[in-house]
């Protein structure tokens, strides 16, 4: 992870920027989205490896859950 931390931080910034833009669009539909903190909507990067054969410790993608 330390080798690719710069790439991770850049990708995370892009995802959060996209989420912020999406949230601004959602506010025009539902004003309740105004109080959404996009930084709290991103899923963790760590995987649960207890019950899987593939023991990769990190997820290869980002995910957001945006709800009012």
PDB file as gemmi writes it, atoms N, CA and C in Angstrom:
CRYST1    1.000    1.000    1.000  90.00  90.00  90.00 P 1                      
ATOM      1  N   UNK A   1       0.834  -1.200   0.000  1.00  0.00           N  
ATOM      2  CA  UNK A   1       0.000   0.000   0.000  1.00  0.00           C  
ATOM      3  C   UNK A   1       0.874   1.256   0.000  1.00  0.00           C  
ATOM      4  N   UNK A   2       1.951   1.237   0.751  1.00  0.00           N  
ATOM      5  CA  UNK A   2       2.800   2.422   0.841  1.00  0.00           C  
ATOM      6  C   UNK A   2       3.418   2.789  -0.505  1.00  0.00           C  
ATOM      7  N   UNK A   3       3.694   1.791  -1.334  1.00  0.00           N  
ATOM      8  CA  UNK A   3       4.281   2.054  -2.645  1.00  0.00           C  
ATOM      9  C   UNK A   3       3.328   2.831  -3.545  1.00  0.00           C  
ATOM     10  N   UNK A   4       2.032   2.608  -3.403  1.00  0.00           N  
ATOM     11  CA  UNK A   4       1.029   3.200  -4.287  1.00  0.00           C  
ATOM     12  C   UNK A   4       0.152   4.244  -3.589  1.00  0.00           C  
ATOM     13  N   UNK A   5       0.602   4.731  -2.449  1.00  0.00           N  
ATOM     14  CA  UNK A   5      -0.218   5.662  -1.662  1.00  0.00           C  
ATOM     15  C   UNK A   5      -0.576   6.932  -2.448  1.00  0.00           C  
ATOM     16  N   UNK A   6       0.362   7.472  -3.225  1.00  0.00           N  
ATOM     17  CA  UNK A   6       0.072   8.676  -4.012  1.00  0.00           C  
ATOM     18  C   UNK A   6      -1.036   8.417  -5.032  1.00  0.00           C  
ATOM     19  N   UNK A   7      -0.962   7.279  -5.711  1.00  0.00           N  
ATOM     20  CA  UNK A   7      -1.994   6.905  -6.676  1.00  0.00           C  
ATOM     21  C   UNK A   7      -3.335   6.737  -5.969  1.00  0.00           C  
ATOM     22  N   UNK A   8      -3.329   6.105  -4.804  1.00  0.00           N  
ATOM     23  CA  UNK A   8      -4.558   5.897  -4.026  1.00  0.00           C  
ATOM     24  C   UNK A   8      -5.171   7.241  -3.626  1.00  0.00           C  
ATOM     25  N   UNK A   9      -4.348   8.160  -3.126  1.00  0.00           N  
ATOM     26  CA  UNK A   9      -4.864   9.462  -2.683  1.00  0.00           C  
ATOM     27  C   UNK A   9      -5.453  10.249  -3.857  1.00  0.00           C  
ATOM     28  N   UNK A  10      -4.810  10.169  -5.022  1.00  0.00           N  
ATOM     29  CA  UNK A  10      -5.316  10.858  -6.203  1.00  0.00           C  
ATOM     30  C   UNK A  10      -6.651  10.258  -6.664  1.00  0.00           C  
ATOM     31  N   UNK A  11      -6.730   8.939  -6.682  1.00  0.00           N  
ATOM     32  CA  UNK A  11      -7.969   8.277  -7.084  1.00  0.00           C  
ATOM     33  C   UNK A  11      -9.089   8.569  -6.086  1.00  0.00           C  
ATOM     34  N   UNK A  12      -8.771   8.571  -4.805  1.00  0.00           N  
ATOM     35  CA  UNK A  12      -9.773   8.859  -3.780  1.00  0.00           C  
ATOM     36  C   UNK A  12     -10.286  10.292  -3.933  1.00  0.00           C  
ATOM     37  N   UNK A  13      -9.398  11.217  -4.233  1.00  0.00           N  
ATOM     38  CA  UNK A  13      -9.805  12.603  -4.451  1.00  0.00           C  
ATOM     39  C   UNK A  13     -10.773  12.708  -5.628  1.00  0.00           C  
ATOM     40  N   UNK A  14     -10.480  11.990  -6.709  1.00  0.00           N  
ATOM     41  CA  UNK A  14     -11.358  12.008  -7.883  1.00  0.00           C  
ATOM     42  C   UNK A  14     -12.742  11.440  -7.558  1.00  0.00           C  
ATOM     43  N   UNK A  15     -12.780  10.358  -6.782  1.00  0.00           N  
ATOM     44  CA  UNK A  15     -14.062   9.754  -6.399  1.00  0.00           C  
ATOM     45  C   UNK A  15     -14.858  10.714  -5.522  1.00  0.00           C  
ATOM     46  N   UNK A  16     -14.184  11.350  -4.559  1.00  0.00           N  
ATOM     47  CA  UNK A  16     -14.879  12.287  -3.684  1.00  0.00           C  
ATOM     48  C   UNK A  16     -15.356  13.521  -4.462  1.00  0.00           C  
ATOM     49  N   UNK A  17     -14.575  13.945  -5.432  1.00  0.00           N  
ATOM     50  CA  UNK A  17     -14.981  15.068  -6.272  1.00  0.00           C  
ATOM     51  C   UNK A  17     -16.226  14.702  -7.089  1.00  0.00           C  
ATOM     52  N   UNK A  18     -16.218  13.497  -7.660  1.00  0.00           N  
ATOM     53  CA  UNK A  18     -17.395  13.024  -8.394  1.00  0.00           C  
ATOM     54  C   UNK A  18     -18.609  12.941  -7.466  1.00  0.00           C  
ATOM     55  N   UNK A  19     -18.415  12.412  -6.266  1.00  0.00           N  
ATOM     56  CA  UNK A  19     -19.509  12.304  -5.301  1.00  0.00           C  
ATOM     57  C   UNK A  19     -20.060  13.658  -4.915  1.00  0.00           C  
ATOM     58  N   UNK A  20     -19.177  14.648  -4.782  1.00  0.00           N  
ATOM     59  CA  UNK A  20     -19.623  16.001  -4.445  1.00  0.00           C  
ATOM     60  C   UNK A  20     -20.450  16.593  -5.583  1.00  0.00           C  
ATOM     61  N   UNK A  21     -20.015  16.377  -6.811  1.00  0.00           N  
ATOM     62  CA  UNK A  21     -20.765  16.858  -7.977  1.00  0.00           C  
ATOM     63  C   UNK A  21     -22.129  16.179  -8.058  1.00  0.00           C  
ATOM     64  N   UNK A  22     -22.145  14.879  -7.833  1.00  0.00           N  
ATOM     65  CA  UNK A  22     -23.397  14.126  -7.857  1.00  0.00           C  
ATOM     66  C   UNK A  22     -24.339  14.607  -6.756  1.00  0.00           C  
ATOM     67  N   UNK A  23     -23.802  14.861  -5.585  1.00  0.00           N  
ATOM     68  CA  UNK A  23     -24.618  15.343  -4.472  1.00  0.00           C  
ATOM     69  C   UNK A  23     -25.234  16.699  -4.803  1.00  0.00           C  
ATOM     70  N   UNK A  24     -24.463  17.568  -5.461  1.00  0.00           N  
ATOM     71  CA  UNK A  24     -25.001  18.878  -5.853  1.00  0.00           C  
ATOM     72  C   UNK A  24     -26.177  18.723  -6.817  1.00  0.00           C  
ATOM     73  N   UNK A  25     -26.077  17.763  -7.715  1.00  0.00           N  
ATOM     74  CA  UNK A  25     -27.185  17.499  -8.635  1.00  0.00           C  
ATOM     75  C   UNK A  25     -28.399  16.935  -7.887  1.00  0.00           C  
ATOM     76  N   UNK A  26     -28.143  16.077  -6.898  1.00  0.00           N  
ATOM     77  CA  UNK A  26     -29.239  15.482  -6.132  1.00  0.00           C  
ATOM     78  C   UNK A  26     -29.962  16.508  -5.270  1.00  0.00           C  
ATOM     79  N   UNK A  27     -29.247  17.547  -4.848  1.00  0.00           N  
ATOM     80  CA  UNK A  27     -29.870  18.599  -4.039  1.00  0.00           C  
ATOM     81  C   UNK A  27     -30.991  19.280  -4.813  1.00  0.00           C  
ATOM     82  N   UNK A  28     -30.839  19.403  -6.128  1.00  0.00           N  
ATOM     83  CA  UNK A  28     -31.895  20.032  -6.927  1.00  0.00           C  
ATOM     84  C   UNK A  28     -33.157  19.164  -6.977  1.00  0.00           C  
ATOM     85  N   UNK A  29     -32.990  17.868  -6.753  1.00  0.00           N  
ATOM     86  CA  UNK A  29     -34.139  16.955  -6.741  1.00  0.00           C  
ATOM     87  C   UNK A  29     -34.730  16.842  -5.341  1.00  0.00           C  
ATOM     88  N   UNK A  30     -33.832  16.701  -4.344  1.00  0.00           N  
ATOM     89  CA  UNK A  30     -34.269  16.523  -2.966  1.00  0.00           C  
ATOM     90  C   UNK A  30     -33.373  17.367  -2.061  1.00  0.00           C  
ATOM     91  N   UNK A  31     -33.886  18.417  -1.438  1.00  0.00           N  
ATOM     92  CA  UNK A  31     -33.065  19.306  -0.603  1.00  0.00           C  
ATOM     93  C   UNK A  31     -32.430  18.618   0.607  1.00  0.00           C  
ATOM     94  N   UNK A  32     -32.897  17.446   0.988  1.00  0.00           N  
ATOM     95  CA  UNK A  32     -32.317  16.737   2.132  1.00  0.00           C  
ATOM     96  C   UNK A  32     -30.864  16.328   1.886  1.00  0.00           C  
ATOM     97  N   UNK A  33     -30.455  16.252   0.638  1.00  0.00           N  
ATOM     98  CA  UNK A  33     -29.077  15.874   0.320  1.00  0.00           C  
ATOM     99  C   UNK A  33     -28.075  16.969   0.670  1.00  0.00           C  
ATOM    100  N   UNK A  34     -28.576  18.143   1.028  1.00  0.00           N  
ATOM    101  CA  UNK A  34     -27.695  19.253   1.384  1.00  0.00           C  
ATOM    102  C   UNK A  34     -26.831  18.917   2.601  1.00  0.00           C  
ATOM    103  N   UNK A  35     -27.312  18.063   3.472  1.00  0.00           N  
ATOM    104  CA  UNK A  35     -26.614  17.766   4.719  1.00  0.00           C  
ATOM    105  C   UNK A  35     -25.729  16.521   4.628  1.00  0.00           C  
ATOM    106  N   UNK A  36     -25.558  15.977   3.441  1.00  0.00           N  
ATOM    107  CA  UNK A  36     -24.729  14.781   3.253  1.00  0.00           C  
ATOM    108  C   UNK A  36     -23.262  15.192   3.232  1.00  0.00           C  
ATOM    109  N   UNK A  37     -22.450  14.545   4.077  1.00  0.00           N  
ATOM    110  CA  UNK A  37     -20.995  14.727   4.062  1.00  0.00           C  
ATOM    111  C   UNK A  37     -20.408  13.606   3.215  1.00  0.00           C  
ATOM    112  N   UNK A  38     -19.953  13.936   2.022  1.00  0.00           N  
ATOM    113  CA  UNK A  38     -19.513  12.922   1.064  1.00  0.00           C  
ATOM    114  C   UNK A  38     -18.318  12.130   1.588  1.00  0.00           C  
ATOM    115  N   UNK A  39     -17.515  12.722   2.454  1.00  0.00           N  
ATOM    116  CA  UNK A  39     -16.363  11.998   3.018  1.00  0.00           C  
ATOM    117  C   UNK A  39     -16.799  10.819   3.883  1.00  0.00           C  
ATOM    118  N   UNK A  40     -18.010  10.881   4.416  1.00  0.00           N  
ATOM    119  CA  UNK A  40     -18.524   9.782   5.230  1.00  0.00           C  
ATOM    120  C   UNK A  40     -19.288   8.748   4.412  1.00  0.00           C  
ATOM    121  N   UNK A  41     -19.414   8.981   3.105  1.00  0.00           N  
ATOM    122  CA  UNK A  41     -20.175   8.084   2.232  1.00  0.00           C  
ATOM    123  C   UNK A  41     -19.302   7.055   1.524  1.00  0.00           C  
ATOM    124  N   UNK A  42     -17.988   7.167   1.642  1.00  0.00           N  
ATOM    125  CA  UNK A  42     -17.092   6.269   0.929  1.00  0.00           C  
ATOM    126  C   UNK A  42     -16.885   4.994   1.756  1.00  0.00           C  
ATOM    127  N   UNK A  43     -16.865   3.859   1.059  1.00  0.00           N  
ATOM    128  CA  UNK A  43     -16.653   2.584   1.741  1.00  0.00           C  
ATOM    129  C   UNK A  43     -15.179   2.415   2.089  1.00  0.00           C  
ATOM    130  N   UNK A  44     -14.905   1.570   3.062  1.00  0.00           N  
ATOM    131  CA  UNK A  44     -13.531   1.289   3.471  1.00  0.00           C  
ATOM    132  C   UNK A  44     -12.780   0.533   2.383  1.00  0.00           C  
ATOM    133  N   UNK A  45     -11.466   0.661   2.380  1.00  0.00           N  
ATOM    134  CA  UNK A  45     -10.641  -0.001   1.377  1.00  0.00           C  
ATOM    135  C   UNK A  45     -10.300  -1.438   1.798  1.00  0.00           C  
ATOM    136  N   UNK A  46     -10.372  -1.737   3.089  1.00  0.00           N  
ATOM    137  CA  UNK A  46     -10.018  -3.066   3.584  1.00  0.00           C  
ATOM    138  C   UNK A  46     -11.081  -4.089   3.245  1.00  0.00           C  
ATOM    139  N   UNK A  47     -10.652  -5.301   2.927  1.00  0.00           N  
ATOM    140  CA  UNK A  47     -11.574  -6.403   2.628  1.00  0.00           C  
ATOM    141  C   UNK A  47     -11.678  -7.325   3.834  1.00  0.00           C  
ATOM    142  N   UNK A  48     -12.795  -8.006   3.941  1.00  0.00           N  
ATOM    143  CA  UNK A  48     -12.961  -9.064   4.931  1.00  0.00           C  
ATOM    144  C   UNK A  48     -12.470 -10.360   4.280  1.00  0.00           C  
ATOM    145  N   UNK A  49     -11.316 -10.844   4.711  1.00  0.00           N  
ATOM    146  CA  UNK A  49     -10.691 -11.998   4.048  1.00  0.00           C  
ATOM    147  C   UNK A  49     -10.899 -13.301   4.815  1.00  0.00           C  
ATOM    148  N   UNK A  50     -11.755 -13.294   5.808  1.00  0.00           N  
ATOM    149  CA  UNK A  50     -11.926 -14.495   6.632  1.00  0.00           C  
ATOM    150  C   UNK A  50     -12.516 -15.668   5.872  1.00  0.00           C  
ATOM    151  N   UNK A  51     -13.483 -15.425   5.009  1.00  0.00           N  
ATOM    152  CA  UNK A  51     -14.217 -16.522   4.382  1.00  0.00           C  
ATOM    153  C   UNK A  51     -14.008 -16.584   2.866  1.00  0.00           C  
ATOM    154  N   UNK A  52     -12.865 -16.153   2.393  1.00  0.00           N  
ATOM    155  CA  UNK A  52     -12.602 -16.159   0.963  1.00  0.00           C  
ATOM    156  C   UNK A  52     -11.282 -16.853   0.667  1.00  0.00           C  
ATOM    157  N   UNK A  53     -11.183 -17.418  -0.504  1.00  0.00           N  
ATOM    158  CA  UNK A  53      -9.935 -18.063  -0.902  1.00  0.00           C  
ATOM    159  C   UNK A  53      -8.900 -17.047  -1.342  1.00  0.00           C  
ATOM    160  N   UNK A  54      -9.355 -15.950  -1.914  1.00  0.00           N  
ATOM    161  CA  UNK A  54      -8.460 -14.896  -2.373  1.00  0.00           C  
ATOM    162  C   UNK A  54      -8.169 -13.975  -1.191  1.00  0.00           C  
ATOM    163  N   UNK A  55      -6.941 -13.941  -0.745  1.00  0.00           N  
ATOM    164  CA  UNK A  55      -6.576 -13.206   0.474  1.00  0.00           C  
ATOM    165  C   UNK A  55      -5.974 -11.835   0.186  1.00  0.00           C  
ATOM    166  N   UNK A  56      -6.493 -11.146  -0.837  1.00  0.00           N  
ATOM    167  CA  UNK A  56      -6.037  -9.791  -1.134  1.00  0.00           C  
ATOM    168  C   UNK A  56      -6.571  -8.870  -0.032  1.00  0.00           C  
ATOM    169  N   UNK A  57      -5.703  -8.113   0.654  1.00  0.00           N  
ATOM    170  CA  UNK A  57      -6.173  -7.323   1.802  1.00  0.00           C  
ATOM    171  C   UNK A  57      -6.956  -6.060   1.450  1.00  0.00           C  
ATOM    172  N   UNK A  58      -6.839  -5.574   0.201  1.00  0.00           N  
ATOM    173  CA  UNK A  58      -7.507  -4.332  -0.167  1.00  0.00           C  
ATOM    174  C   UNK A  58      -8.456  -4.536  -1.339  1.00  0.00           C  
ATOM    175  N   UNK A  59      -9.516  -3.727  -1.368  1.00  0.00           N  
ATOM    176  CA  UNK A  59     -10.462  -3.760  -2.489  1.00  0.00           C  
ATOM    177  C   UNK A  59      -9.826  -3.058  -3.694  1.00  0.00           C  
ATOM    178  N   UNK A  60     -10.093  -3.535  -4.898  1.00  0.00           N  
ATOM    179  CA  UNK A  60      -9.513  -2.905  -6.089  1.00  0.00           C  
ATOM    180  C   UNK A  60     -10.370  -1.777  -6.659  1.00  0.00           C  
ATOM    181  N   UNK A  61     -11.356  -1.280  -5.907  1.00  0.00           N  
ATOM    182  CA  UNK A  61     -12.263  -0.260  -6.422  1.00  0.00           C  
ATOM    183  C   UNK A  61     -12.771   0.607  -5.267  1.00  0.00           C  
ATOM    184  N   UNK A  62     -13.385   1.712  -5.627  1.00  0.00           N  
ATOM    185  CA  UNK A  62     -14.033   2.583  -4.659  1.00  0.00           C  
ATOM    186  C   UNK A  62     -15.541   2.429  -4.776  1.00  0.00           C  
ATOM    187  N   UNK A  63     -16.239   2.714  -3.698  1.00  0.00           N  
ATOM    188  CA  UNK A  63     -17.701   2.665  -3.719  1.00  0.00           C  
ATOM    189  C   UNK A  63     -18.227   3.770  -2.797  1.00  0.00           C  
ATOM    190  N   UNK A  64     -19.328   4.369  -3.195  1.00  0.00           N  
ATOM    191  CA  UNK A  64     -19.998   5.392  -2.398  1.00  0.00           C  
ATOM    192  C   UNK A  64     -21.434   4.961  -2.128  1.00  0.00           C  
ATOM    193  N   UNK A  65     -21.939   5.362  -0.977  1.00  0.00           N  
ATOM    194  CA  UNK A  65     -23.352   5.164  -0.653  1.00  0.00           C  
ATOM    195  C   UNK A  65     -23.877   6.530  -0.235  1.00  0.00           C  
ATOM    196  N   UNK A  66     -24.701   7.115  -1.082  1.00  0.00           N  
ATOM    197  CA  UNK A  66     -25.212   8.461  -0.822  1.00  0.00           C  
ATOM    198  C   UNK A  66     -26.697   8.369  -0.514  1.00  0.00           C  
ATOM    199  N   UNK A  67     -27.046   8.802   0.694  1.00  0.00           N  
ATOM    200  CA  UNK A  67     -28.450   8.788   1.120  1.00  0.00           C  
ATOM    201  C   UNK A  67     -28.721  10.036   1.954  1.00  0.00           C  
ATOM    202  N   UNK A  68     -29.924  10.604   1.860  1.00  0.00           N  
ATOM    203  CA  UNK A  68     -30.211  11.810   2.649  1.00  0.00           C  
ATOM    204  C   UNK A  68     -30.322  11.505   4.132  1.00  0.00           C  
TER     205      UNK A  68                                                      
END                                                                             
